[in-house]
């Protein structure tokens, strides 16, 4: 018997809620959970979190082995150790001492079913007590006082002849419940090293890591059925708080003014050139929005239809265009967008969206605020991740961005 344990907290500072931010079309934690779900070596998956947003997202995966554990707030702080939350969970359960306990890091999405199965086989073959994953790192290291630590600089080896060093990649660790409790550590006793490919050395800690790792994932892992995306045929945007900054500006004479972003305008043009139908749905009803929609040459504009009816309007548009909701991409920011965001095949929200919107399972959290080019960021993401048909994606890359 074996239990896999994935600690994911909601308080990440570098990338807020990064564990459920979309990575190659799925929440980041999905990929580790998927590998564990598929592995015959794993009997149950425990995702330990302090976040309701994360809880809702992981429960939407529908994995039969997966359970959510509500970790104590004291073990979800910036200074909390991984060992602390592991021990918290084990001390509150009555798992058999001989049962295998697998600590898995959600920030390494390169874990595969094969890795997990092969690692368990290696652990048994070597009669080891615990296992960790590493990559072979062929770099030359020095101390601060100018001394090499892993090679002779007077006889510098060629890379192909250099054995290199093994470096932890933080993917997963295997031990037993009894050993973790006895030694208060993820590793103990006789330790064996399971070597993974060099590209798995990356972990997601900063925004730049995200971009690099998505490219690596698409190259090395992205051949599974889960990576087959449904191209969009319709793009719908909210207006206030998405295409604008949600501000209400008035002149001395009482005229209302809205600020739109030209980068968003180019995004709609690129969608149109790619053959994607475009629309806006807003509960406001103003001439300003009508003029903006006309200038953008949108296919559909719906204003002032009342609170809570956006999904109904979207269905009408889809029916008229013979498009399914799974072929729809939508971006919204407030509670009157929740019904449509929940139903859309691909969904996103700007950085200034409300908490309830950000908690929608599978939603893409953009880094840009409404009115500052959030629509543009979303459209770039759609092209970059294959949701808009080529060759427009190639043109998009070449033109980034002359507007």
Phi, psi and omega in degrees: 000147180209144177238133177259137187235119180243107177275123179222118180255162184269356189261027179300131183271320184291319178225097183306134180049041186297332183292342176241008172291141184294128177236113184052043173089356179226154174304141186310313183294342180303319189293318177293318180297322179297315179299319180291320178300322184280340185282132177288344182280347185252129180264326180212153180238124178248119174256114184262117184216161175250005189248127175295325179299315180293318179305310182298320182293310184290330177292336179285349180295329181075022180282129185293333182274349194272134172229154177252132177248129180276102182285152179295144179301327181296335180254023177233017180276169180301329184266000183287140179271157176295321179301325182297315181285329174300311182293325176302312182296312183294326179286342180262358179240175181234051180289145178299143183299329183278350183292140179286141180237119185248112175275124184237136180260121180293339183283000173242091184282002184278359180296134178239164175303319182297320178301313183295314180296316180293324180295319178296322178295317180296319179301317180288316182299325182266002180050044182269160179272329181208165185217145172227157179262141181219167170237154178272117186253110183264072177230155180264128184246148182229156172273167181294337180265021170081033178240130178290146182254340186224015176197168178258110184295342178281345178224062185302122181281155171287152183304317183292342179259356185267123183290327179078189180237155176269129182237134177301135175253000174069018182289300177201162181224140179239132174214201172238158179302315181299318181291321179298316180292321183289318185260356179055037186208154179287341181232145176191168177064216178282118186253133174245152183250125175261119186270129178248164181300155186299327183293343179280005179292335183287142170231153182269106176237330182232160181306322180296326178300324183300311181297316181297315186288329175297320178295317179295319179298314180298326181284316189257331186247333192286047177246002183279167178300330182296339182273357178282112185260153176268115180301143179277152176239350182217133178239123179239139178234144164287171181251286184294126181088352178240297175277344175236175180273010181074003178283151176244106185255134180231140175276172178301329181276000177093004178286139179269143181233141174236146179253118176256164184248129182294332178296323175295323178300318177295326178300316178295324178296317180296321176297316180298318179294334179275001178085016180269129175291145184231151181202160168232144175230123181216146179281344174285162178219094184226154176292330180301312181294321179298318179293319179296316179297321179295318180295325180280354179058046180288152180281330183218138173224126179232118180238149169062035183269001176100159184292135172081010184252009186295322179296319179298318179295317179299321178296322178296317178296314180300319180296317180295327183264359183059050182235141177271162177297333178290343179261014182252134171249131182228146174231126180214170188226349187225178190296334177283002175257351190299318183298316180287320177300319182293330184268336185294146179299316177234134186222148180211159175220147178288169184297336182266014181294159180287161184299320181297323178292316181296338182275356181296126182304133175079006182281142178276121178270109180283156180271347184261142177280157175301139182086348180253010180109025181296321178297319179299315179299318180296316181296318176302316181298319180299317178293314183297332184255015170082014180275350175241138189292142172287162010274007183300325180300323179290320178295321180301316180295318181294328186266008187289098338222131186274352184288000000 
